[in-house]
Each structure stands twice: as C-alpha cells, then as structure tokens.
C-alpha cells in the first residue's frame, strides 16, 4: 500500500501545541500537510496564555522542511474561532482539514461544581467546536471538499465522576458532528469523531502507573486517517486508546409496540423493552433520524406486539 499523504492539504489543529494535538500536527506535517498550530498556551484549567507551545510545534515542523504557522486565538469565542480559520486562509489560501482537539479540565462533583467551571469547560470543548466548524464549513463547502474531526470521549459516552462539565461537552460534540456530517455530505465534507485515550497533562493527578503504553502517537494514526481524503466514513465515532482502535455507535433495542400503554404495561414489558438481542442501528448519513422514525412507524402500522 502506498503511503497516505497530505501534500497540498491545509490542516487546522486546535490545541495543537501539546499532547494529542501536537502528535496530530507533527504526523500530518510529516506527511506533507501545511499546518495551522492553534494553541493559546493556557494551563490545564484554562488560565493564562503562552505562545510557546504553538510556536515550538510550528518551528519543529519548519525545521523538518514543512510549512506551519502558530496561532494563539481561543476557540471559546466566535471571534477566536473565526480568527483561527482566517489564519489558514490568509497564510495558505484554503482549509481542507479541521481537527478540534482543544480542551481544559476542571474537576468537581456536580453538587459542588460552580457555574463558571461548568460553562468555561463547555465553551472550550463544545462551543469551541461550533465556533471553528461554523467558520470552516463555508470554505470547505465552496471548495467541495473537507475533513472535520471532532474530539469526543468515553467520559461522554459512559460518564465519569468529577467531570460533569467535560462529559456533557463531549456528548454534545456527538450531536454537532452528526449535523456537520449531514449538512456537509452534499458538499464533499465528512465529519467524524475520535474518542481518544492517552496519557497527557489531562491525566495529571491520576495514578497511571498500571496503564499500558498510552502515548498520543498511538492515537494519531486514527485521526490521520479520518483527516485523509481516503476516509470512507462520515458521522461515525472511532475509539483509539492504548493501541486499540474500535468503532463506537448508538443502538436501540427493537422495542415493544402497543396501541395503548399504562404505567403498569411499561412495568410488565420492561424486560422486553430492554432486550438487546434484536438491536437496531441507524446511520447518521444519509438520514438516520428518518430511518429511526420510519422503523417506529412501521411497527405501529403492523400492530406488532
């Protein structure tokens, strides 16, 4: 198999100065991409600024013969999101790839979490995703090509203690990705999610001594494929953790139809309602929601108990 390259492609990577984002930036640049390394250099909790991380990655890319520019705008505001995409257009004249990886963490129980800590985390992960997608999608649609990779998390799928803000944001990105995939389909734009697991500074304070190798470089190839023109999927979710790559997806049980329901009926039927032996799935693109509704309507028409 020939090497999958990104020659003449322009990639924007948010949170590209450290951890996973750095690994993505270096891999794509190594394969020929021109990279906007976006990172305001904030602390793990989102405080302060430092141009150093973004500039360091950009300099590593340029020293290796590649093309890169550092950008320190914040994804958390509409103006920042627009400025990040504008940097790609101004320096390289196009944007082909958007990888939204920026993130912060503020841990707390739900009962003690401040509204500021909840909102600030959502502003970077979820609202930040919207800010850069909104700015990039028109350029991609006009060009008839684009690859968007958003970052969700197994904490969003399954939950995790002390990160209600983070988990909420990561689940919200699933909905954003689905809509971007649907609206981008007719314009040659694909949008998918990566659910990564790696030991980065976000693991600070956790005991990782028993973990297997979990370097960001083990995740980067999955993201690289999602960002490549050969990517054959859209509206899907890839898990990449500790050398394992898998597909995650939403499924429904077949369910139970009745012409009338009482609370007692729901109680009696709950085992059948929860029976996973005949699970069904609906692909986001081209029309998963319509297929879901059609399946339900079909059971009603059949009077299928």
Helices and strands as residue ranges (DSSP letters): E 10-14, H 19-30, E 34-38, H 52-63, E 68-71, H 78-92, E 97-100, H 115-122, I 123-127, H 128-143, E 146-152, H 154-158, H 164-184, G 185-187, E 189-197, G 201-203, H 217-226, E 237-241, E 244-248, H 263-273, H 288-302
